[in-house]
Amino acid sequence: MMPRMDAPERDPGQGSQSVVPGHLDLSTPSVARMYDYYLGGKDNLPVDRECAEEVIRKTPHVRLMARSNRDFLGRAVRFLAGECGITQFLDIETGLPTQSNVHQVAQEINPRARVVYVDNDPLVLAHARALLADNPNTHAMAGDLREPLHILGDPHVRGVLIFGEPVAVLLCAVLHFIRDSEDPYGIVDTFIRAMAPGSYLLVSHAEQRRALMPARAAYDRANAPAVLRTLVEIASFFYGLRLVEPGVVYVPLWRPDGPVYTDDLRVPVLGGIGRKP
Ligand SMILES: C[S@@+](CC[C@H](N)C(=O)[O-])C[C@H]1O[C@@H](n2cnc3c(N)ncnc32)[C@H](O)[C@@H]1O
């Protein structure tokens, strides 16, 4: 049966811990550069490739997970900028891919769309800043998802985004790097509270499945852990929001552009979009 779920009730959590974005560490595998490797990118180092290859050996369809997640992000941003008329995006966890980035997809639909990228990986930020150098409607900031008030209060973020108007907050493939002890629900709730009515939250997240357990250990060596969650736990991030159709589903099944194949159902990444009433 396909997982599909409306946002269940839960108690909203509180605040977050203070975390300073790290320096460029070339000896520790970086989850951003490993993701780049899965997607066939060139912005990765031997230490990342070695760790990513271990994950691939243990979870052969991790590349398909990365590609499906990236495709979901593209479809979702087109939906938000197009059907929903969203003109401002807060993309927390930029990632390294240099094609079909959020600002490119959104600005293709609305050239005046404004985007703030946040990431805690210095290499991601260097790339983002180079890519955005001549784009006045975008901004890339060093920030950590575990410090939401720092992100929301940043003067550059406030200079680009108007929180009194609808905004889309994108948490695509990042919450599975946040431990339960770091209060992921409280973090998400802080963003939801800051969003104006009519705003949207996007979440995608690796699903807790036995097949992914062996790969999880490889991430213990990386700069962030892999924290797998169940469908109910992932749907709970949308507490207080109305899920747009088709709810929280395997990402290839979220408003697909074309036919969905059996292989797509092996992709243990769940995603959805919720609207703040
Ligand atoms: C798997 S990539 C996802 C990139 C993009 N959102 C996508 O879905 O294609 C995860 C990104 O999250 C970033 N990241 C991980 N933990 C983070 C944190 N605590 N705060 C900010 N960014 C974080 C990594 O540096 C990496 O760029």
PDBQT file of the ligand as one rigid body, heavy atoms in Angstrom, charges set to zero:
ROOT
HETATM    1  C1  LIG A 301      21.137  16.000   0.806  1.00  0.00    +0.000 C 
HETATM    2  S1  LIG A 301      21.571  17.707   0.588  1.00  0.00    +0.000 S 
HETATM    3  C2  LIG A 301      20.024  18.353   0.012  1.00  0.00    +0.000 C 
HETATM    4  C3  LIG A 301      20.208  19.521  -0.919  1.00  0.00    +0.000 C 
HETATM    5  C4  LIG A 301      18.909  20.070  -1.528  1.00  0.00    +0.000 C 
HETATM    6  N1  LIG A 301      18.031  20.576  -0.504  1.00  0.00    +0.000 N 
HETATM    7  C5  LIG A 301      18.196  19.003  -2.291  1.00  0.00    +0.000 C 
HETATM    8  O1  LIG A 301      17.246  18.423  -1.763  1.00  0.00    +0.000 OA
HETATM    9  O2  LIG A 301      18.571  18.724  -3.440  1.00  0.00    +0.000 OA
HETATM   10  C6  LIG A 301      21.575  18.222   2.277  1.00  0.00    +0.000 C 
HETATM   11  C7  LIG A 301      22.151  19.625   2.461  1.00  0.00    +0.000 C 
HETATM   12  O3  LIG A 301      21.819  20.002   3.808  1.00  0.00    +0.000 OA
HETATM   13  C8  LIG A 301      22.947  20.668   4.349  1.00  0.00    +0.000 C 
HETATM   14  N2  LIG A 301      22.833  20.537   5.807  1.00  0.00    +0.000 N 
HETATM   15  C9  LIG A 301      22.953  19.410   6.562  1.00  0.00    +0.000 A 
HETATM   16  N3  LIG A 301      22.738  19.698   7.855  1.00  0.00    +0.000 NA
HETATM   17  C10 LIG A 301      22.467  21.024   7.910  1.00  0.00    +0.000 A 
HETATM   18  C11 LIG A 301      22.168  21.920   8.968  1.00  0.00    +0.000 A 
HETATM   19  N4  LIG A 301      22.107  21.500  10.232  1.00  0.00    +0.000 N 
HETATM   20  N5  LIG A 301      21.958  23.223   8.661  1.00  0.00    +0.000 NA
HETATM   21  C12 LIG A 301      22.020  23.668   7.391  1.00  0.00    +0.000 A 
HETATM   22  N6  LIG A 301      22.295  22.869   6.335  1.00  0.00    +0.000 NA
HETATM   23  C13 LIG A 301      22.527  21.568   6.601  1.00  0.00    +0.000 A 
HETATM   24  C14 LIG A 301      24.158  19.997   3.737  1.00  0.00    +0.000 C 
HETATM   25  O4  LIG A 301      25.297  20.820   3.799  1.00  0.00    +0.000 OA
HETATM   26  C15 LIG A 301      23.656  19.741   2.321  1.00  0.00    +0.000 C 
HETATM   27  O5  LIG A 301      23.966  20.828   1.474  1.00  0.00    +0.000 OA
ENDROOT
TORSDOF 0
